[in-house]
Structures are given as C-alpha cells and as structure tokens.
Amino acid sequence: MGIGITRGAMTAINDLLDNCCEVKAGQEVVIAAEIDGLYGGDNLIDSDVIGWIQQAVQARGANCSILWIDEPAVKDKWRIPPVFLAALKACDVFINCSNDLTIEELPYIQQAAIDNGVVLCRNFAVTAALMNTSWAQTPYELLTEIRYQTTRPFGCGGMGFCLEAPNGTHLDGIVLKPSGHTPTEQSDMPYARYRKNVGGYRPFPEWVSTPVTLGNVNGIVVFDRSLSWWTRYLGIPSFFDAPVTITVENSVITSIEGKREADAIKRYLKDTEKYFGNEVYKFQQLHCGVHPCADVTAHQCPNKIYQRIIDHSGSNTIHMHIGAQWPTKDYPYRVHLTADVKDATLKVGEKYVSEKGHLTALDTQEVKSLMDKYYGRPGTVFVPKHE
C-alpha cells in the first residue's frame, strides 16, 4: 500500500474494505470526495487517505475510480450532482467521503443505492490522522453487533420508556411500532436489524442505532450540542455556547428556551413551517450512539464539524430528533436537527438500554464474544458499568 502508511491505518482500511464494503476481485469501486475539504472546507479529506484506499482496493483485484466534486452546498437548495448519482449507479461499491452529500439529509442517495444493488459506504475516517485513532480501528464487526444489541430491548414497540440525564433532561412516553417502507406505514419487524439485511448504506466506523419511533412523549430535554450538518446552516456551533431546553407535551415541542442557539432553532423551524406546517414541531424519534471509543483529541481532529460527528456516535450519547420530517416534492430534504444528551439513563419496559451513560449492549454475551475474537484491538477491553 505504499510508503508512509502506519500499521494502525492499514488495520482500519482493511476493516473498511473487507468487513464494511466487502470488496471483491473484479468489482467496480468508486471513491467520492470534495475538493474544498483539501483546503479547510466542510468536506474534510486528505489525499493520503484517498490514495491508501485506492491502492488497497486495487490490491484486492477490484477496479477503483476516484470522483472529485467541486460544488458548494447552498442552503435550502442542496442538490445531488448528476455525476455523483451516475457514478453510484454504475459501480458495485461506492465509498462516499462527502459531508455535504449524506443520506440522512438527502435520502435519495440511499434509495439509488438500494435500487441499483450498490453497497454504499459513508467513510467518516477521512484523514490520515483519523485513520490512526482508536475510533477508526475499533472492529467493524464488533460495532455492528453493539448496534444490533442496543435496539433489541425495543422489540417491536408497545412498551413505555423513561429517559433521564444529570443535566435535567426527563422524558417519558411509549415506544411505537417501527416505520415500514413509507413514513406513515407501521411494521411488525423488530427494531433490531443488521444494516446488511436492510441494504443500501453502511457507515464506517458504525455510529448510531436504528431510530426508534416514540408516542405520548412528555417532559423536557436539555442539550448543549447538535449534529453538525444542520447547525452549519443555522449559523450556530455544533457544540453550543449555552444549553437549550425544549419542552414537549404529547409529542409536540411547545417551547424552546436558551440563548442564540435556541433563537436560531426557533427561526429555522418557523421558516420550515411553510413546507411542513405544524408537523415540524413533532417530537417523535430517538436513538443511541454505539461507539465505545468515540473520543478523538483536537490534535487528531481539529475540525469542529467532524469532532461533533464523532462525539455524536459515542456509546454514552442518546439523541432525539427535532422536526425530522420526511422530504416532500417542495422540500426534498430531511430536517434532521438533533438534541444530544450525555450520560443518560434510558429504560424501556423493564430493561435498561443505558445506565448513567453505560450502554448495556456492551454487557451482552454476543458483544463480549466479539471482544474476545478481536482482543487487543481498540474497543475490545470490557467497559465496566458506570459507578
């Protein structure tokens, strides 16, 4: 793979290609990245990582093309470049390194991958420094199992839940059935599902559990951070200067209090009323970070946007969606603000999903077996319960 790559980065890239993307000889693989990220833009990237991944793909006997995009994102006028979709549809494996073009906010990307039978990987480890972190080198198979075990307590819905955190957060309500193939359809499929069984999208490293649909939600959420894709366009930092408090009554946001971050969130939701009406104030989804090694230093990652993405994935983080409306013809983007809470206790029925920030999935035998399998790799040392 050339001079200059460390053993740690090689470990991460091998895991990415063999266990996440499952690259095989003869396949067509595309790596997509954005030029602005080379020069301090929001789409962080470096040429070393692109070259390392390309060489590793070719070493497996697959063909590898690189797509460099240079198209600034415009608020409320985001688009998927035609060349991006054309390349996705023409390959077997698509490794997306873009921060602007993500399936959470532009779900048509994932749908195109599903329709064309493409393995779509979002690579978060976009620099040489990040490839050399414990976060990138935690085994993908282990993270996949942690994700699966995290959502097992939710079953197919029907139980009550209670969420509490040291910062004053307190919510209760019920877990509804999972969504089916459309936003309004309900399914009897359990929340616990492996991404490979659903198709279309595999993040590397794995980061969050399956979203859980909530009903009859009441209480307050206090949070001081939000996922950085949307905060950029609201003009606020992803790590807030002052906390925001949201009051929820019968699954509807009734007040948003705080300083400039709260004002920006209120303005944005008010603005999107023209597309969604009062639906934008519904408060109805929750899910968990699943990564036990989601801590990187400022030296490893000085970019605040990516620090927040990694922090969002931590196994001591639970986040709720604000708005989270499905795209419409007039507004083909998914509003996806998040309220992230640290060190919370989440109980579903009689089972704990998290206890004071300790994800109980880490205690399951299935996860412990994989820790044994990969012993010595980051994330394989048993994490004790929070005292």
N, C-alpha and C positions, 0 to 999 in steps of 0.2 A: 504493500500500500504506500510505498514511498518513504523517503527520509522525513523525519520531523513529527510523525505521529507517535503519541505515547501509548503504552500498553492499555492505560485506562480508556482512552478514546477509542482504541481498537475494540476493546471489550464492548463499549456502548454501541459502536457501529455494527459490529457483528450481531448483537442482540436486535438492533433495529431491523436489519435486513433478513435475518434468519427466523426470528420469532414474531416480529410485528408485521413486516411486509411479506415475509415468506417468499423471497425472491428465488426463482428457479432459472436454470440454464435455458436460453432461448427466448426468455420473456423480453418484452419491451418495457423499459422503465424510464419515467420522466421525473426529473427533479426541477421544481419550480421555485424561484426566489425573485426578490425585488431589488433593483439596483440601489434604491435610496438607502437600504439597510447597510450598504458598504460605507456610507458616508454620514452616519448619525441619524438616519431616518427611523421611522417607527417599525419598519420591517427588518429588524436586526438580523444580520447574516455576516459570515466571513467566507472568503474564497477557499480557505483551507478546508473547511467542513464540506463544501460542495465538492472539492477535488477528492477528499478522502472517501466520501460516499460513492462518487462516480467510479473510482478505482475499485472499491470493494464490490460494487455491482458487477463490473466487468470481470473481476476475478471469479465470480460465480457463473460466468458464461452467459450472462444476460447482456442485452444492448441497453446503453444508457444515454439519454439525451438530456440537455440542460436548457431550461427555458428561463431567460431573464426578462422580467417585466419592468417597465418604467411608466407607470400610470398612477399619478397622485390620486388618493381617495378624496372624494368630495362629499361632505355631509349631506345626508338625505338624497344623494344622487349616486350612491355607490353602484358599481356595476361589475359584472364578471367579464373580463376581456374575452372576446371571442376566441382568441388564440389559446387562452388558458383552457377553455372548455373543449376546444378541438383537440388539444394535446391530451387532455384527460380521457376523452372518448377513444383515442387511438392507441392507448397503451394498456398494459396488464397491471402495472403498479405505478401509482402516481404519488410522489413524495412532495408534499406541499410545505414549503418553508416560509410562506407569506403570513404576516399577521393581519393584513387588511382583508384577505380573501379567505375567510373561515366559515365553516359550515354552521356554527352556532348562530351567526347573524345572517348568513346567505345560504339557506338550506338547500337551494337548488344545486349547489355543488355536490352535496352528498347524494341527492336524487339522481344526478347524472352518473355518478359512480355506480349506484345500485342498478340503474337501467342498463348500463354497459358492462356490468360484471367486473368492474375495476376495483382493486384494493387501493383505497385512498388513505394514505398515512399523513397525518399532520406532525411534522417533526418540530418539536419545541427546542431541542438541543441544537441551536443554530450557530453556535460559535465554538471554536476550539476550547476556550475556557470552560464553557458549559458541558461539552463532551467529557471533560476531565473531572466533573463533580460526582459525588456520591449519588446525587439526584438522577443523573443520566445513566449511571452504571448499576442502579438497582434493577434486578432481573425483571424483564417484561412479563414473564410468566407469573412471577410472584405478585406483581402489581395487578395483573388481570384477575388473579384469584382473590386478592384483597377486595377488589371492586365487586366481584360477584358475591362474596360473603357479606359485604356491607349491606346489600339490599335484600338479603334473604329474610331478615326479620319483618319486612314489609309485606311479604307474601303476595296476595292478590288484592290487598286492601281490606277495608272493613274495620280496622282497629282504631282506637283512639291514640293520640300521640301527645307528648308534652316535651317542650324544649325550653331549657333554662341555661343561662350563662352568667358568669360573675359580673358582667357589665350592666346587668339589669334586664336583659332580654328574658321575656317569658311569653311563650305561645302555647296554646293548646287547640285541639281540633280533632278531625278524623282523617284517616288515610283513605282516599278513594281508589277505585279500580284504576289500573294503568290505562293510558290512552292507547287506542288501536292504531289503525293506519291513517286516520284522519284526526284533526284536532278535537272533534266532538265525539268520536267513536270510543266506546269503552271496550276493554279486552279482559278476558279471564286469564291471560298469560301472566305469570308472576313477574314482579319487578326484577328479580334476579335473573339476569341473562348475560351471556358472554357476547362481546361485540362480534366475534367471528360467526355467531349464529344469526346475527341480525343483518350484517353486511354493510358495505359502503364506507365505513370510517373507523380508523384506528389511530388514536393519538400516541405519540412516543415522546417522553415517557407517559404512561397512563396517568390520568389525573383526577377524574371525578366519577362518582357512581351514577347509576341510572336516575334521572329526575323522577321524583315522587309527587303525585297529584294530591292536593290537600282540599279539604272541605270544612266548613264551620269553624274557620280559623279566627281566634280572638287573642288579643294581647298586644305586647309591644316588642319591637326589635330595635336594639341599639347597635350601631355598627360604625366602624371608622375606616372602611375600605370597600372597594367595589372592583369588579373585573374591568380591566383597563381598555378593552375595545371601545366601550361606550363612553367612559369618563373622558377620553381624549376629546370627544365631540361636544361634551357638556362644558368644557373649559375648567375642569376641576382635576386635582391629582387623584390617582388611584388609591394612594394612602392619604386619607383626609387630614386636614389641619384641625378639624373639630368633629366630634361624633354627630351622627344623625340619628334621630329617634322617630320611628314610624309606628303609628297606632293602627291596628287592624281590628275591624268589627265585622263579624260574619263574612270573612274572606275578602273584605274591601278595605283599602287604605283610606282612612278618614283624616289623618293628619301627618305632616312631615315637618319635623322641627329640628332646628340646628342653625348653623351659620351659612356661609356661602355655598357649601356643598348641598345643603337642604334646599336652598333657594334655586340652585341650578337643576336639581332633580324635579322640583315642582314645576319650573318653567318648561322643562322638556316634556313631562307628562301632559301638561296643559297643551303644549304645541301638538302632541300626537293625538289629542282628542279628535282632531279633525279627520283622522283616519280610522280610529277605533271607538270613538265615543267614550262613554264611561267604563267600557271594558278594560281600558288601560290601567284602571285602579284596582283590578282584581289581584288578589294575593293568594296564589294557589300552587306554588311549586317550591320544592326543597330538594337539595341533595348534598352529598358529602365529598370532601376531598379524600383521596385514598392513598396518598404517597407518604410513607413514614420518614423519608429523607428529603423533604421539600424545603430545605434550608440552604441558600447559597449566600456567600458573602458579597459585599459591594465590590470587592476586588475581582471575584469570579464573574460578577454580572453588575456593572454599574448602571445599566439601563433600567430605569424605574418601571417601565411598562412590563418588561419581562420578569423583573423581581416580583411583581404583583401576580403575574400569571403563575409563577412557580409557587408563591405563597398561597394562592387560591387552591392549589392541589394538595396542600398539606393534610395529613390524616387527622389533625386537630382542628380542622376548619369545617364548618357547616354553613351553607349559604342558601338564601332564599331569593327567588326571582321577583323583581319589581316590574310589573307590566307583563313581559314575556308573551306578548300577543303573537299569533301566527301571521305570516305575511298575507297581504291581500294584493289584488291587482293594482290598487292605487299606491300601496306602500309595501313593496316586495322585500322587506327586511324584517327580521325578528327582533323586536325590542327585547333587550337582554341585560338590563341592569341587574346587579346582584347586591344583596346585603350579606356580607361575610362576617361570621361570628366565630371567635376563637374559644377553645377550651369549654365547650358547651356539654351539657348532658341532654341526650335525646333518648326518650323512652317510647317504644311503640308497643301497645298492649302491655304485656308483662316482660318484654325483652328490652334490653338496653342496646342501642346502636352505638352510642358514645357515652362514656362516663368521665366527666371533667376533662374532656379533650382526648381521652384514650379511646380509640376506635376498637370496639370489641371484636371486629373481624380478625384482628391480629392475634386473638386468643384461640381461634378455631384450629382444629386438628389439620384441616386441609392447608391452611396457611403455614402452620408450623412445619408440616411435611416438606413444603417447598423451601422454607428457610433452611431446613436440613440439606435439601438437594443442592442448594446454591451456597452452602455455608462458606463464609469468607468474603462474599460479595456484599456491597452495601445493602442495608435493609434486612440482612439475614440474622442479625442478632436480635433475640426476643426483646420486645419493648415492654417493660413492666407496667402494670397499672399505675395510674396517677394516684399518689397518696394524698 
